[in-house]
Each structure stands twice: as structure tokens, then as C-alpha cells.
Amino acid sequence: MAVDKEAAKKLLAQIDRDELAQLACDLVNIPSPTGQEKGVAEFILKWFHENGLKAVRQEVEVDRPNAVGILKGDGTGLSLGFNGHMDTSFTGTQEDLRMVANVEPDTELKGSIKGGKVCGLGISNMKGGVAAFMMAGKALRKSGIKLKGDVILAAVVGEISRTPTGPWQTKEYRGEGVGTRHLLTHGMHSDYAVVADGSDMNIVWTQTGVVQIKITTFGKAEAAWGTKRSTHPMVKLNAIVKMTKIIEALERWAESFEEKYIYKSPTGPIYPKVNIGAIEGGAPYRPNYFPGVCNLYVDVRTPPQVRPVTVQNEITKALASLAAEYEMEAYKSLLGHEGKDVEPLVKSIEEIYQYLFGEKVKPEAPDRASIWTDTNVYNELGIPAVKIGPRGKRIGPRNEEIKIDDMVKAAHLYALVALDICNRERK
């Protein structure tokens, strides 16, 4: 193994299972929907300070800070960053509740410990992973083991996929990497990074990009009653009917796109995906009028070799045969990335995983790996990064759970990987 066994034993003894479970509960009990992460960030900063780590508050926006803890080395070794987002999904806002039926009461979303699990909103995605690397950092500090390189523990805002568009322009809609991008463009660099997002403790370092497209069709907003289809054809006057033709063409294109652009990464295939995610049109209180405008919102997950312009060009070609009048806007475009020069980090994780758990670390399953996470931001900016973290599951429309043992497993791995990487001399 790459780490001294005596040092490893001393370090792991500092990670308390009950303390980790309670820390995870405490994080869950502070609501942190995207844009409203201040409360949990301040808790984490206080926790870093109380546990002997340098606490750095990074204001991404007003009242929206990243919370960073730093364990300094002597400056001669490699540095390692850990990353996890504080914001949560399906938080109960009106916008989110449109997507969820029969929601459970808010009281069920509080943090609780039962049956060897921590339950509550955000514990799986991804306060369990954040708690795990916080405990790993505390263990490194408490053990008294001297490191050559720095350990950087970053709890960031704005990873959840929320996009400013139309009337949705506040900080509550600035997600998908805003916190990590600020982190890295404002001095919190490291030689390597581990993103603790849920992967079932499997490993991946290739992720998809995101292109979000808005397509608009136009009709004529006039009364529909009393008209004949022969003189008032729906396909010309009704923007929603026009859009149905576009949807049919998009679905045909999507099938071929998803097959054509499967990406072979070092850890397995990465799948593209096209999803028609939202539609707006007409007035529910006045359905006797032809809708004059209809908007369609499409999310396209793109492997690293696919550029946003390729998506736009292919959609244009797919719709050409319709001879339909429409407008198209790509209102979000983020590239996918495959991490380069990820050694010695991957080798370190492989060896330590084998040492701790008696088996090889597995690549993350393609369906789980084919997403966008903050791993992309690190790899885009030239910091080799992998994703590996504990993952629970959803137990209701909004509620989540995670096994305590899985968080402990992650904390052990993170602590020993940091011990290894951060005691390697910089060349």
C-alpha cells in the first residue's frame, strides 16, 4: 500500500461513527436550497474553526458563500482538494413542487438517525459526502500527523442543475458549477481533487456536458370559437399544435443522437441523453383562444467529444423537413470533460480501496456516470479530478437516506488518500 500502515491505523482511529452520523444530521437540519446556502455554510465554517482547520469564507454572491477548510502542509508536497455541494433538490419551492406529486410533510425532511441510516432532505445528494470529508479533515488534524502538502475541504454553493432563463433570473437559479468555478478562479487550487458526489463508492473521471435549448413557435392569438379548420388551420394559427410537430421530430432525432455519440471513457461508456423537460403555451384561464406563442425546453447531455454547436446544427437539420417557423436559443452550454493526468490519484485510490475493503474499486455504472457534476469544472480548469463518494437513495418524493457505514467507508478512504497524496513531494 502507498500509505504507512501504522500511520493509517492511527488516523482511522480518529474517525468516530456516531460523530459522523450526527454531523450529517446537523447538515441536513439546516435548509439549503440552491441560492440559500448561507446557513449551512456558516455552520461548516464554524465547525472548521472549532476543529483546528483554517476556515475561509468565499463570497460567491451576497449572502451566498463557499465554506472552505484548509489543513496546511509544510509546502513541499502535493495538495489535494475535496469538494461537495451544499445545495439540495426538491426543496419545497413552488418551482420544484411543480415536478413532484403527493409530497411528504416538511417534518419528514428533518435529519434523523434510524436503522443504521441517516435520513433527511439532501443527505444523499450530497451532505453525506460533505460530512465524510469534513470528518476526514478533522481526523488528519487530530492525529497530529504532519503533511507535506495542503488538504483543501470545499463545501460549495450552486451545483444543482438550475438555470437562469426567462423570468427565473435570481441567485436561486444559478447552479451547475457556479460555486466550484468561483472556488477555483479565486485561488483555491490543488494539484488533484476528489469530488465526493454520490457514486456508490465507485470511481469515474469522465462526465457529460449540458446544452439546454429553448424552441419557440408562434401562432395568432385570436378567438378559436366559431372558426372552421378549413379556413383557420391549427398548424398555422395554434402555436402548441405547431410545437407538437417539432416534438415528434425531436424525439426521432434524439434516438439517433443517443446511439451515435456514446463515448468510450477509461471507466466505461458515457451515454448522451435528450430530454424534453418543459413546455409553456397558451392561457389556462382562456383556452378558447389560439395560443400565440409556445416555448419548449430541451436538455441535452453531451459526451466530451460533442460541442454545443453540433447539437444546435443537428436539431436544425432534424427540423428542416417540417418547414416550420420557429426560433431556437441555446441558453446554457457546458462542456463535458475526461480528466487528464489523473495519476497518481487514481492509483492511490485503487491501492487504498483494496487495503481498506479487500476488493478492487469499481468504475461507476454508465447510467450514473453519464451526468454533470463539479468534477467537470476541475477537469476543465486543468486540475485532475475524480468522483467517488457515498450514495444513498430517495425514500419519498423529496426525502433521502444513506447508510452510516457508507459515510464511514468514504471518510476512511478520503483520510488515507489525503495522507498518501499530501505526503508525496512535489517534483
Beta strands, then each sheet from edge to edge (+ up, - down):
strand 1: 54-61
strand 2: 64-71
strand 3: 80-85
strand 4: 112-114
strand 5: 117-119
strand 6: 151-156
strand 7: 192-195
strand 8: 206-207
strand 9: 209-218
strand 10: 263-265
strand 11: 268-270
strand 12: 273-281
strand 13: 293-302
strand 14: 326-334
strand 15: 337-338
strand 16: 385-387
strand 17: 393-394
strand 18: 400-403
sheet 1: 1+ 2- 6+ 3+ 7+ 16+
sheet 2: 4+ 5- 18+ 17-
sheet 3: 8+ 15-
sheet 4: 12+ 13- 9+ 14-
sheet 5: 10+ 11-
end
